[in-house]
Amino acid sequence: MKFQIDATSGNARATTLTLAHGEVQTPVFMPVGTQAVVKALDFTDMLNLGAKIILGNTYHLYLRPTSKTIKKFGGLHGFSRFPNNFLTDSGGFQAFSLGKMDGKNTKQDENGIMFKSHIDGSKHYFTPKSVLDTQYELGSDIMMILDDLVALPNSDERIELSINRTTKWAKEAIEYHMEQKEKGIGLNQNIFAIIQGGISKKFRKMSAEQLCAMEDYDGFAIGGLSVGELNDEMYETVEYTTAFMPKNKPRYLMGVGTPEDLIENIDRGVDMFDCVMPTRNARNGTLFTTFGRINIKKAEFKEDQLPLDEKCECYTCKNFSRAYLNHLYRSNEMTYFRLGSIHNLHYYLNLMREAREAILKDDWVQFKKEFYNKRVAK
């Protein structure tokens, strides 16, 4: 991976990642394609939206259809027909989510995570090496390492254990990755470590310093946020943590979030984001616009001839009215899910393009101010 900083405006950064399947310009939002597909859309929709990178889910793809099956099709790119870049997570978050259900579906130890499949109850064991083996078969452009994620709030003892495990696993993962590259495996695949530590400055500093000292990592992510803490706590934690992250490598905030979250964290030096919010909210009737959110299921839109957002150039807004989308949603027509998802993802991706342009012009402060002013005006 080649990484360059194109411009800065305050702490906001415009950068370029050159990966095996094309350039990714940041700030960037990565649509979530859990099952090697962004729900309700296909690869042509993603190309029309201008997506340069999407996120796949190691846990789900390992279980179904299996990484070995995907490898037979040429990895995620051949299997899904999406020609641009993929980032795959490690499965740590899914183990965390399963554990939250009843505490019986997962069990962490010093060497990895045991979990029961949500599909058939079968038992599996993820280790730092095994999740990389799975991602080698998936052929993703950026691979996330296995980390030990904990819910917030939590005890200092559990958070410190999380950091120690994550650091231990990170060392195992990077050593294994370098060994595999010497064998000709994963040569075009990049690897990111994940900083943990809850909302504690002490623990975030500890985790960041331990992980960022491993210079063979291609980038670093901030994990373990948006899991129960207040927004202001998240922003403060990100601002504190980025100060310990190298400037010459990409910074990725995992699982975040609303348009406001993206703007606030770009302001704090983050380059990359992912979240299910735009597609999940679309399916539930919540659509993002220049002026804030609207709930398309409301009766007030039944005869509304306007597009969702008069400032939007997406396929949905250029062709369909609020009234039609209201009708599709209330009729439970599947076409609504596609049109709503196209709009929300266009909004997110376009917001990132506009943010980048503002940074390149060193006009970030004014851009951020106008972003909020438009919401107040409505």
Summary of the structure (lengths in Angstrom):
residues: 378
radius of gyration: 20.5
end to end distance: 42.5
largest distance: 63.4
contacts: 1320
relative contact order: 0.13
helix: 45%
strand: 19%
